Amino acid sequence: MDAHHLPPLASNRDEVRRLSQRLYDHAMQHQDQGVLVAAQTYLGLAHYSDGRFDLAEQALTDAIERYDPVAHAHHAAEFGFDTRVWATTGRALVRWFTGHDEAARADATNAVRWAREMSHIPSLSMALLYQSLGHQARGDKARALVSTGELLGITARYGLPAFTGYAAIIRCWASGSVDEIAGATARCRRCGAWAAATARATTAPSPPRRWPPASAGTRPSNASTTACA
């Protein structure tokens, strides 16, 4: 199975989980470390989206530790995003939700740095988006304005509409521009429910709370853990 055929994560979590497991089984059978890194990245992100933070931490950490910057440098071109960057950005949010804020900040910073070093625009965009989500989760509007400003500059230059929508919505939250969120949502077809939650959060007195790891596959009902890949 070619990882290129994995569907978008945000709206196809069950299918991504199933195909990622097949990819993992294939990698284990053939002892292919590169494919295993990709499979663990996808599995970890699927677990994160489901609120299974303990499983997400395990899978994403395994992907990061197995990643070889030389042997797996082709991942960015082959999978669309560098797997270490994507796994690390995902783990940053997992760690914030589970109360490990310093580790979460370090992951987010490292992911952005690695993406810059690679000069791979989609990976850098993903890293900046997830970093911005972390800033929003902490209620850090100043840093969110900085990271979304850079991301919007990149999307304007290279044309990345999904990233544009998400970044614009977070920026509206950071600037308090509730009325502009509807326009930003129109640029991101998957952002509707999350955008509505962001609009409510814009006028809320405090940042969102953390949630404990979900059990039996349940997902925190008000957790904004949407990935836009």
N, C-alpha and C positions, 0 to 999 in steps of 0.2 A: 504493500500500500504506500502510495506517495503522499507525503505530508502536505503537498500542494493541494490535495483534494479535501483537506479538513475544512469544514464550513466555518463561517464567522462565529466566534465564541458567544457573543452577547445574546443571540437569539436562538442558538442551537446547542445548548449546554449538554443535553442528553446525547446527541449525536457526536459532539466533540469528545465527550467522555468515552463513548463506545469505540470510536475510531482511534483515540489516543491509547486506549488499552490494547487494541490490536497492534498499534505501532510499537508499544512497549513490549508486547509478546514477541513481535518480530525481531526487535533489537536484542532481546535476551537470547532468543534462539540462535541468532547469527553473531552474537557478541559484538554488535556494532555500537561503539560508544557514541558516535555522532548522532545516530538515530535515537539512541537512548536519552541523550540530552534533550532532544526535541520532544520526545514522548513525555518525559517527566515535566517539561515546561508546560505542555498542553494540559497534562493531567493536573498539575498543580493549580493552573489558572481555572480549570473546571471545578476543582474542589473549593477554591476561593469563592467562585461565583455561587456555589451551593452553601456557603457558610461553614464548610468543613475545614476550619482553619488549621487544625492539627495535621490533617492529611496534606493540606496545601503547603504548610511549612516543610514537611518531610520531602515531598516531591520536588518543590522548587529548590530547596537546599541541595538535594541530590543532583539536580541539573546544573546548578552553579558550580558545585565542587567537581563534577565530571568534565566541565567545559575546558577545552584546551584552546587558548587564543590563536595558536598556529593551525592545529589540525581542524579546528571548527570555524575558521575565519570565513568559510564559504556559506555559513548558515544565513547570514544577512541577505545574501542574494538568492539563496535557495528557498528559504522559508518566508522571506519578506521582512523579517526582523531578526536581529542578532539574538540568539537564544539566551545568552548570558544576560544581556540587557533586559530582555523581556521577563525572564525569570526573576531577576533582581528587583525590577520595578513591582512585579506582582507580590514578591515577598515583603517589600516595604509596606504595602497596604495590609497584608496579613498581619505583620508585626504591630502595626498601629492598632488594628482592631483587637489584638490580643494583649495590648497594654505595654508593648516593648518599644517605646517611642524613640529612644536614642538609637536602637538598632534599626528602626524603620527609617529614621533620618539618614543614617549612614548608607543604607541600601539605596535610597533614592538618589543621594549625592553620587555614589559610585556608578549607578546606572547612567546618569547623565554624563559623567566624566568619560566612561567607556564609550558611550555613543559618540561623544565629541571626538575622541581619539580616532575612532573608525571613520568619521566623516560620512556616516550613513544616515541620511535624512529621515527615513521612516523610523529607524531605531531611536534617533534623537527625539523625534516627535512623540513617540510612545513614552520615552523616559520623562520628557517634560510634562506630558499629560498626567501621568501617574504621580509625578512629583506635585503637580498642581492639585490633584485630588487629595493628596496628603495634606497640603497646606489648607485646603478647604475643610478637611476633617478636623484639623486643629483650630480652625477659626482664625488662621493667620492670613488676613487679607492683604497685608503689605507684600508678603512673599508670593502670594497667589497672583498679584498684579504683575510682579516681575517675571515669573515663569510663564504665565499665559501671554504676556506681552512678547516674549521671545518666540513662543510657539506660534502665535498668530503671525509674527513676521515671517517665520519659516513657511507656514501654510500659504500665505499670500504670494510668496515667491515661487513655491513649487506646486501649488494647487492640490491640497489635501483636504477635501470638504468635510469628512467625518471629524478630523482633528479640529478643523475650524469651528464646527458647531459646539463640540464639547468645551474647547478653550474659551469661546465667546461666552458660553453660559457661566462658566466658573468666573470669568472676568466680570460679568454682570453682577454676580453675587458679591465679588470682592469690592466692587465700586458702589454697591447698593442700588444698581439700576434695574429694579424689578420690571419696569415697563419694557425694557429692551430684551428680556429673556425670550419672549414670544418670537421676536425676529431672529434671535440666535437659534432657537429650536428649529425654525424652518430650514436651517442649513444642515440639520443633522436628523435624518429620518428615524433614528433609534433613540432619540433623546427625550421623547415626550414625557413619560412618567417621571423620569429623573429630573427633567427641567422643572416640572411642577413642584417637586420636592425642594429643588434648589431655590425656587421663588419663595416658598414658605420659609426656608432657612435664612433667606436674605433679611427678613424682618424679625427673626428669632433672636432672643437676648443672649443665647450662649451657643457654642459649637455642639455638634451632635455627640451623643454618648457612644461609648464602645459597647460591643455586644460579646457575650461569651460564645465559644464555639458551638455551632448548632449540632444537634444529635439527630440520628436517623435520617440524614439527608435533608433536614429542614433548613430553611434559609431565614435569617433575620428579616422580618417583614418590612422594616423601614431602612434597611442598609443599602446605601447607594454603591453597589459593587459591580456596576455595569462596565464591561470591557468593550472597546469599540474597534476591535481588530476584525 
